[in-house]
């Protein structure tokens, strides 16, 4: 492994750390503002942060012929991804208000298991490792979410719905990314999700400047670090590392969320819940292991 690859992998670890700690920011932010208000602020900030990156990339490509079809797909993809991002993030925000940061991180990461399953509808062959990861994830989710009264917490349900929505979000990105400008698409999706969140918070919430000012730290972290910085790091790092390795490293986000919730918020999980986390994390890793034909480029 050369130094360039090692450096890229370290950037991906930093990306996973930023995203893991973002669950804490989302949880703390809910103490001051509603979910739609928080998302509106973070996505609009995230889109704004990406504008300088976009202008820098455009300056480097100055003089090249503009691909009109690529620009069209970028706008269309950004709008579609933005709508899905709004739905997924809304479920996530409602969820973190009713569950722990660690549980939210592990349940959200289940999109890595759900995405291959959705491939069934696209007539894709599902590897045995994916089916095994589904079994592991199911047992892990039972231990993680089921209470002594055999009830599932409301927050856990919201976060699981978030994982399903993020799975569709990933599949839509997978369709548009080869046909569009990645950074521009992300910028459009952030502004799309931000505008929809603004409309929803105007209808269902009563956003106050005082409350948003009080929540400036978690909002800025979620907007600048989680949306703007982490996304840019991911784009830069994935150019010099294997995609399977990249996805494995990024899945550490769930582990970092558990540590962040414990260190920063003092949220502790029971031995049963920790066992569930271990099984879910094992399922996440297993779902990404190349098997058979998946080893080929």
N, C-alpha and C positions, 0 to 999 in steps of 0.2 A: 504493500500500500504506500503510494507516494505522499509527500507532504501536502500536495494540493487536495487529495482525497481526504486525508486526515483533517485538514482545516475545514473542508466542507462538512464533514461529519460532526465536528465540534459546533459549527454554526447551526446544524440541525438540532443538536442537543439544546443549544441556547433557545432555538425556536420553540421546542417542546416545553422548555422551562417557562418561557414567557406565556405560552398558551395555558399551561397548568396553573400558574399564579393568577391568570386572568379570571379563573373561577372565583377566587377570593374577591377580586375587584367587583365582579358581578354580584356576589352575595352581599358585600358591604354597601354597594350602590343602591340596593333595594331597600336599605334602611332609610333612604332619603327621598328617592323618586320611584315612580311606577315603572313597570317593565318596558312599556312603549316609549316613555320619556328617556330612559337609560339607553335603549337601543337607538333611538333617534339621534341622540348626542354622539354616541360612540361611532356610529356608521358615517355620519356626516364628517366627523373629525377624521376618521380613517380614510375616507375618500379624499379629503383635503390634503392629508399627509402624502398620499400617493401622487398628487399632481406634480410636485417637483421631480419625482422619480420618472414620471411619464414624460415630462418636458426634457429631462436629461437624455432619456433614451431616444426621443424624437430628434434631438439635436445631433446625436451620434449617427442617426440614419438619414440625416439631411442630404438631399441630392438623389436619394433612391426613388424609384418610381412608386407612386402610391397605389396600393391594391384596393380598389373600390369594394370588391366583393369581401375582402378581409375586414375592412372597416364596417361593412354592413353586418357581417356575422358577429363582430365585436359588440356592436350596439345591441343586436338581437340577443346574443348570449348574455350580455350584462343585464339586460332587463329580465330574462328568464331566471338567471341565477340569483338576481337581487330579490325577486319575489319569493323564491324558495328559501333564500337566506333569511328573509324577514320572518317567514312562518317558523322555520327551525329555531331561530334565535329567540323568538317570542315564547315558544314552548320551553326553551332552556331557561329563560329569565323567570318565567312563572315557576319552573321546577326548582331552581336554586333557592327560591324564597321559602320552600317547604321541605328541603332535604339538605344533607350536609354537602360540603364542597367536594369531599373525596368520592362520595357515592355518585354525585353528578358527573364527575370526571370519568369514572369507569363506565357508567351507563352510556354517556355520550359517545365514548370510544367504540361502542358496539357497532357503529356504522361500518367498521372495518370487516365485521362478520356479515352484516346485512347486505352490503354491496354485492359480494359474490352470489348470494342467494337470489338477488334481483336479476342476476344474469340468466336464471331459469326462463324468465319471460322473453329473453332475447335468444333463447335456444342455445345457450352456452353450456358446455359440460362442466359439472361441478366436481372438483377433486375431493377425494376421501378426507383430506385434511380439513376442508371447509365443513363437511358434515360432522366431523369429530369436534371441530371448534364450536359448532352450533350446540352440541350436547353439553360441552363444557360450559358454554356461556349460559345455557338454560339453568343448569344446576347452580352456577355462580350467581345468576340473577335471583334465584329462589332464596339463597342464603343472604344475599345482599339486601333484598327488598321486602321479603315476607316477614311480617311481625308475628309475635306470639299468638295474636288473635287471628292468624291466617288472613290478614288484610295487607294489601299493598298500599304504601304511602302515596298520597296525591302527588307529591313532588316527584317521586320516582316514575310515576306514569307520565307526567309531563316531559321529563327528561328522556324517557324511552321514545315517546312520540317525536321528540327533537332528534334522536338518533336516526329514526326512520326517515325524517325529512332531510337530514344531512346526507343520507344515503342517496336519495334522489338528486340532491344538490350536486353530489360528486359525479353521478352518472351524466347529468346535464353538462357539467364542466368538462367531463371526458369527451363529450360529443363536440363541444364548441372550441376547446383549447387548441386542437391542431389547425383549426380554421380561422382563429382570431388572435389578436394581440393580447397576451396574457395579463400584463399589467393594466392595460386600458380596460380590459374586460372586468378585472377586479375593481377598478376605480368606478366603473359604471354600476357594478352590482352593489357597491357600498352606498353610493348616492341613491340608487333605486330603493334599497332596503331602508335607508335613512328617511327618505321622503314619505314612504308608506307608513313608517313608524310615527312620523310627525302627524300625519292625518289621523292615525289611530289614537295617539295620545291626546289630540285635540278633541276627539269624540268621547273617549272613555276615561280620560284622566284630566286633572286640572294642574298642568305643569306650572310651577312657580319658580321664578328666577332665584329666590332665596334658597330653595331646596336644591336646585341644580348647582348653585355655588357651593353649598355645603358638601355636595358629592363630587367636587371637582377632581379630587385625586383618583378615585376609582374610574370615573368617566374618562379622564385623560389617559390613564393606563390602558384601559380597554380600547380606546380609540387610537392612540398613538402607538403604543407598544404591541398590543395584540393584533390590531388590524394593519397598521402601516408598517411598522418595523419588522414584525415576525413574518409577514407575507413576503416582504422584500428579501429577507434573509433566506426564506425557503426557496424563492425563485433563483437566487444567486447560488445557493449551496447544491441544489439538485442538478445543476449543470455538470458537476464533477463527481457525482457519486451514483452508485447503482440504485435504481428506483425501489427495489425490494428492501435494500439496506436503509434507504431514506424513510420508507414507511414504517419499518421496525423502530427506528430511532424516534420518529415523530409520535409513535404510540406511547412513548414514555410520558407524554402529556398527562395521561391518566394517573400515573404514579406520582408525578410532580404535583398534581392537584390534591392528592391525598396528603402529601407531605406539607404543602402550603396551608391546607385547612387545619392541620394539626399544629404547625409551628406558629402561624399568624393568628388564627381564630381560636385555637385550643379545642377544635372539634375532634373527638376521639370516636373510633368505631369499636364495636364489640368484637370478640374473637370470631363469632359467626360471620359478621359482616366483613372482617378482614379476610376470612377464608373465601368468602364470595368474591372479593376483589382479586385474590390470587387466581381463582378459577377463571374469572372474566379476562384477566390479563394473559393467562395462559392461552385462552381461546383466541384472543387478539393476535398473539404471536404466532400460534399455529395456523391461523387463517392466511398468514402472509408468507409461510414457508413454501418455496417452490417445490412442486411434486410432479414427477413425470415430465409431460410436455411443457409444463410451466417453467422448467429450468432453461429451455431454449430461448434465445433472444427473440 
